[in-house]
Amino acid sequence: MDAVAALLEIATLLERERASRYRAKAFRQAAATYESLAESVRNDPTRLRAAAGIGESTFAVIQQVQAGHVPEYLISLRGEVAPQRTSELRGRLRGDLHAHTDWSDGTTSIQTMADAARALGHEYLAITDHSPRLRVARGLSSERLREQIPQVRAASTETFTMLAGIEVDILNDGELDQDPELLTELDIVVASVHSQLRMDAGPMTVRMIAAVSHPRVNVLGHCTGRLMQGERGTRPPSQFDARAVFDACAENAVAVEINARPERQDPPDELIALALDAGCLFALDSDAHAPGQLSLLDYGAERAEQAGVPAERIVTTWGVERLRAWAA
């Protein structure tokens, strides 16, 4: 086994498990460090351990690989982390419209996310880092977003398309937290509520309808904001007139996101049923903040199948040209 491959597989498994971002990042950093070292340093345990980016745990993994063994930690994680699940719908998904990089609160670069998406067989990936108001997530100012757009598109290849996007905050009055002219330059706009989640149902409904009625919004992200499990604890769903919001989504061809993160399970099953009845489109997205989380689409696919969502109404089963035409 190759040491770099072992370190990266550990990082990917930790990311899929939604373990501490720092643990996964440490293994990715160690892989990059090891790859950059001269052969003489790699083969000298003292100098290798002293290299910046090589810690006690990652050093142990490298030593076990060098001794011809599969690292114990990797074996353990392979047994503990739920493997990727296959399903008919998962096989029809062609991309992902909600992913983050280290430009905001993701852990890795644009290129690393692109490489991971291609490795999963994606045909496209939208980078949707946060907008300015979400300072805790290092949201992108208009200047930073303008700088990011060409870098995202430059990660495309002949067979894989990177889409420039944003997860824009829905402000209390329903306005969008970004320069309106800049939104027109993007391929994908996901609009999400991240603040005042306990707002009364009436104002929250008005707020959300205003956002999905905006001509540049393509996807309504994790609509209830609930958390069901995980290190961030639990959070109840926001209250709003879901039928009115989904009717507005259907009228404006805005897709309701089925967020694949297991800790979110958003929308709840009963709201998926309501959105189906309202005639909504759906976007099945990973909301990945690290490369290993892109594979969480399998959880979302499982939920969508159980809820009876037809594949043809899920925009992430569409090819990139059809997707672009819908999002324009």
Helices and strands as residue ranges (DSSP letters): H 3-16, H 21-36, H 39-42, H 45-50, H 56-66, H 72-80, H 88-92, E 95-96, H 110-119, E 124-127, G 135-137, H 142-154, E 161-169, H 180-183, E 188-192, H 201-212, E 219-220, H 242-251, E 255-259, H 269-277, E 282-285, G 291-296, H 297-306, G 311-313, G 315-317, H 320-327
